Amino acid sequence: MYPYRSILAARAVLSFRCTDTACLEHCCGGWDIALDKSRYQTLKQHMAGNEQDKARFQTSVHINDPDSQTAFAVIHRGEEDGLCPFLEPDGLCYLHRRFSQETLPSICESYPRRSSLVNERLEVVGDFSCPEMVRGYLCDPHGADMEPADEITPPSRQPTQRIQCRDHQSPYLRIFEESRTALQTLLCDRRFSMASRLFQLAVQTHQLDPFFHLETTLTDEPKMRRALNQIIHLPEERVTLDREFQELEADPLPGIQLLSALLDATVSPERDDSYQRLLQKVFIQLGAQAAENDKGITAEQLWSQHSRRAQRWESLFGTQIDGYLERYAVTHLHAEWCVHSVNLGLYVKNLVLRIAMVRFLLFNHPRLCVAIKGGLPSEEMVKELEECAVEVFVSFSRTIAHNRVLLQGLEEDLREGGLQTLGHTLSLIAI
């Protein structure tokens, strides 16, 4: 067992209850499952007892990367149904039933929880690819709050990420906790809209990038700490930045064009999963509104439709929608650490891109388009908003946020295309 002295867990994690076979979007489909070398060998040994198990292992589990610490092998989902080959017709796991918990892949053992070790403190947050976990975050305004949780049973496997800040040679990693606190302070300042908070994050981190990055030298550390403390302890600076944001007239078209290209890149006609179905519904909805344009929908038409819908929903439920995005962003800070990016600016740009994609899919969801026109009572509109938000977060997380190869490809496209400037980030925030 890895060493830790205390546990913090998100409130949504503490209240989570699995719906088991009643879940409409269960966790045994929609992705390939990675195995580390130790778990691969354990599973291979257990399934070597008879010819039927041995054959099932050979057809379902394949070596992926012999040098990888976390993805030595992969359990591939079915090509036709997208389900795990070990999922039984009754909705239960063959490995867990036939053998024991120790044969399960690490993600299956801990899902939908994600654990990290910061110094001697274990942190546990929820995964936004699980519908019930997402509901816990969306329905509770404090769902992302980290609370003492020494009574919960920690995962037996190693945390997905770990860091000993005090002992690290790199100043960028050594002051990781201060960096994350600064980002979270800005994200959670509810005096401002979520768009304004993202603008402030983008501007502040853009100013830090020249001296605050992975290659930072030891002599830069005091300057880094002063800059972070200024973000945390000088809230009046945020008021000034918010005024700048209100006066800003960012051009949304580059962001819409970028977003449209990225969404097109994720289309996979041969796959039938929740994300592809959602994407198809959104594209049909947008295309139906621009049917008179035989050359396809333009960026201007796309922006016109999206902005109109976004403004209507935000005028009615802006605080609630901002709360959804805030809790998603705060969870991202704990689940995907900023130190994995070369600088904070790049980390924030990627977060802004994720939020822009979520907002676009949410506001153009066909059910919300119908709801906003139908004159539904406020309570029913809130219910529709919540259910559509759950669908969008889950499908987006399963296909985009969990696909590191795709995310790396998108990041390379952004970098090579010169689209990681502050201007492009502001254009995405406008979405």
N, C-alpha and C positions, 0 to 999 in steps of 0.2 A: 504494500500500500504506500502511496506517495505521501510525503509529510505535509500536514497542514495543521494550523492551530484554531482556525475559525472558519465558518461557512456563511456566506451571504447568498441569498437566493431572491430572484424577482418574485413579487407577490403573486403574479400569474402562475409561476411555477408551484408555489406553495398551495394554491387552490386548485391546481389541475387535477382532473379526474378523466381517465381514458374511457371512451364509450365503447371500446372493444369492437366486436363485430357489427355494432350498430352504426359505426362511422361510415359516412357516405364516401369519404376520400381517405381510405385507410392508408397506413404507412408502408404497406407491403407491395407497392406498385408505383410506377412512374420514374424510377431511377435505378441505376446499377449500384450495388453495395460493395464498398471496398473492404478488404481484409488485410490486416498486418500479417507479417510472416508467422508470428507465434500462433495467432488464431487460425490461420490457414492450416498449419501443421496439426493443430488440435482437431479441427474439423475433419481433415483427411484421415487422421488416425481413427476417429470415432466411426467414420463411414466406410472403413475398410473391413468391417466385420462380416458382411455378406455381399454377394455379387450385385444384388439389386441396389443397395446403398452405394456401392463402389461405382456402379455405372451412372447413378444419378449425380454423384459428386463430379465425375469426369465430364459430364455434359453440361453441368451448371456452373462449375467453378474453374476459372482460368487464370493462369499467371498473367499479371499485368505489367509490373515493373520490378524486376528482382532487386533493384537498388533502393526502392521506395520504403520509407519507414512505416507509412500508413496505408499505402495502396499496393502492397506486394501482389495481391490477387484480387479478382473481382467476381462477384456473383452477378451474372447478366440477367436482366429482366427478359421476359418472353417477348419475342418480336411482334406477335399478334396482339396479345392482351396487355403487354407492359407490366405483368405481374412477376413477383419473385417466384422462381421455380420451386421454392420450398413452401409456398403458401398452399394450404390444403383447402378442399372445397367448402369446409365448414368455417373458413376464415381464420383458422388457427395455424400456427407455425409447426411444420414437421420437425425441424431441428429441436425446438424447445420441447416438443412433446416426446420425441423419440429418444433424445439424449439428455441434455441439460443446458442450463443457462450459459455454462462456460464455452459451449460451441457457437454461441451467437456472435455475429460481428459486433464490434464495439458500438457502432451506431445503433444497432437494434437493441442492445442491452440498455442504453441510456436514453434513447429517443423517447419523447421530443425535448430532452434536456441537453444542454451543452455546458460543459464545465471547463473552467480555466483556473490556473493556479497563479496568483499574483503574490510573490514572496511566499508567506506561509498562510495566505488566505485563499480558500477555495470559493470561486464565484460560479453560480449556476443560473443560467438564463434559459428561456424557452426558445424553441425553433418555430419560426413563422411559417413553416410548411405543414404544420399540424392544425387542422381546423379548430379543435377544442382549445388548444393552447392559444391560438390567435383570438378566439372569442374571449378568453380570460384577459388578454391584454387590451382588447378594444372596449370591453364592457366595464372595466375597472379603471377609472382615471389614474389610479396609483398602481396599475398592473406592472409597470416597469420599475417601480421602486425596489431597491435592493434592501432586504431586511435580514437580521440575524436568523440563521436557520440551522443551529447546531443539532436540532433534533432529527433532521432528515437524513436518510441513508445516502451517503455519497456514492457515486459510481465506482465500481471496483477497478475499472480500466483507467489508464493514464488520462489526464485531462487533454483536451484537444490542443491546448496551447498553455505554455507556462513561461514565467519570467522571474528572475531574481534581480530586481531593479538595482539594489544597492551594490551588487557585486559586478555589474556589467561594465565592460570596458568602454562601450559607446555611450556618450552623454545623451544621445537621442533616445536610447533605450533606458538609460538610468533614470531619467525623469519622466518615464512613461505615465506614471499615475498623475503627475501634474498636468501633462498634456491632455489626458482623457478628462480630467476634472474641468479644464478650461473649455474643452469642446462641449461637455455636458452642461456647463453653466450657461453657455450661449444658447444651446438647444432648448433648455428648459425655462428660459426667461419669457413667461407668458404675458408680459406686458406688450409683446409684439406678435405679429402674425408669424406663422411658420415660414412663409416666404422671406420675411424680413430677417428672421433668425438665420436662415440659410445664407442670405446675402451677407450678414455680419460675419458668419463663419468663413465664407469665401474670401472676403476682404481681409480679415484678420490673419488667416493662414497664408494668404498670398503675400502679405507683408513679412511673415516669418520665414518663408521658404529660402531666401538667400543665405540665411545663417543657421536655420533650424532644419536639419535633414540628417539622413543616415550617415553621411560622411563628416558630420560635425566634429571638430577637434575639441580637445579638453578645455582650451582657453575660451571657447564660446559658451561654456555651460552657464556662467553667471548671467550673461546676456540673455540666454534662453529662459532661465528661471524668472528674470525680471519681466520679460515680455509675457510669459504665461500668467504671472501674478497680476499684471496690469489687466489682462483680460478678465480674470476672476474677480478682482477687487475694485475695479473702476467702472461701475455700471453706467455712469453718466456718459462714458464713451459710446455705449450701446445706443443711448438716446440720440446722440449725434449721427451715428451710422443709420439709425432708423429714419431720421429726417432725410438723409441722403437717399435712402431707398425709396421713400415716398415721392421724391422729386425725380427719380430716375425713370427714363423712358427706354427700357431695354427692348431691343428688337427680338421678338420671339421666333421669327421665321428660321434663323439658323438652328435654333434648338429643335423646332418642329421637324425640320429636314433631317437633322441628326437622329432624332427619336424615331422617325418613320423608317430611316435606313436600318437602325438597330433592330426594330421590331420585324422588319422584312427578313433580316438575317437570322432571326430565331424561328421563322416558319419552317416546319418540317412535315410535308404532306404525308409521308409514310408513317408518321406517329399519330396515335390517337390517345392523347392524355388531356388532363384538365386545362393545361395552358394552351394547347393547340386549339381546343374547342372554344376557349374564351377568345383567343386571338381571331379565330374565324368569325365569331359572332360580332366582335367589335368592327372588323373590316367590312363585314356585310352591312352593318349599321351605317358606317361612314360612307360606303359606296352607294347605298340606297339613297342617301341624301344628296349625292352628287351624280346621279344617274345621267343627267343631261350632258355631262362632260365625257365625251367618248374617248378622250385621251387619258382618263383616269383622274383621280382627285388630285388637285394641286396643293402645295403647301399652304397657300392662302386660304383655300377652302377648308383644309384640315384645321387650321388655326381658328377660322371663323366658327366652325362647329364646336370645336373643343372649348374655346374661350367662352362661348355663349352658355354652354352647359355648366362649365366650372363656375362661372359667376353666379348662376342661378342657385346651384347647390350651396356654394359658400355664403351666399347672402342669407340662406336659411339655416345652415348648419355648419358655418365656418369654424366655430370653436370646437365642435365635436370632431370634424375632419382633421383640424390641426392636432387635436389630441391623439388621433390614430397615428398620424405621421410622426409626432413627437415620440410616442412609445416605441414605434418601429425603429426610429433613428437611435434612441438611447440603447435599445437592445442590440443594435448593430455595433455600437461602441464597445459593448462587452463581448459580443460574439466574434467580431472581426476586428482585431486590434489595429490601431493606427500605426503601430511600429512595423507592420508588415508592408507598408507603403514607404517609398523613399523619402517622402516628406508629407506634412500635414495637408498641404494644398492639394496634392494628388488624392489623398484619402477623402477629403471633403468633396472634391469634384466627383469621385465615384459614388459617394453617398447621394449627392444631388442628382446624379443620373438615375440612380435607383428610384428615388422619390418621384422624379419626373415621369418615369415609366409607370409607376404605380398610379399616380394621379391620372395619367392619360387613359390607362385601362379602366380605372374606376369611373371617371366622369363620362366615358363613352360606352359604358356597359349598357346593353340594350334594356335591361330591367330598370335602370335609373332613368334612361331616356323616356320610357313609358311612364314611370312614376311621376316625373316632373311635369308631364303633360296631363296626367289623369286627375288632378285635383284631389289626391288622397288626403285623408286626415294626417296631421303632423306625426302622430304615433306610428302610423303605417309607413310613412316615408322614412322615419328613423329606422324602422325594422328592415326595410328594403336596403337602405344605405349600409346598415351593419352587415347584412347577409352578403351583399355584393362586395363589400370591403374584405370580408373573410375569404370569399372566392378568389378575389384578385391577389391578396397577400399570399395565400396558399399556393395557387398555381404559379405565380411569379417566383416564389421562393424555390419551389421544386424544380423549375426548369432553368431559371436564370441564376438565382443566388447560390444554388448548390452545384452549378456547373462551372468548376474552376477553369476548365479549358476554354469555355465560351467567354468567361469574364476576362481571362488573360488576352484572348483574341480581341475583344472589344477595347480593352485598354491599349493594346498595340495599335489598333485602328485609330483611336483617338490621338495617340501620340504622333503617329506617322502622318496623320492628316492635319496636324497642327491645331487640333480642336480642344486642347487642354488649357486654353488661355482663360483669363478671368472673364473676358467678354463672352465666351461660349458658355461658361458656367452661369453667368447672369441670364443668358438667353434661355437656358434650361430651367432656371428658377422661375422665370416668367410663365412657364407652362403650368 
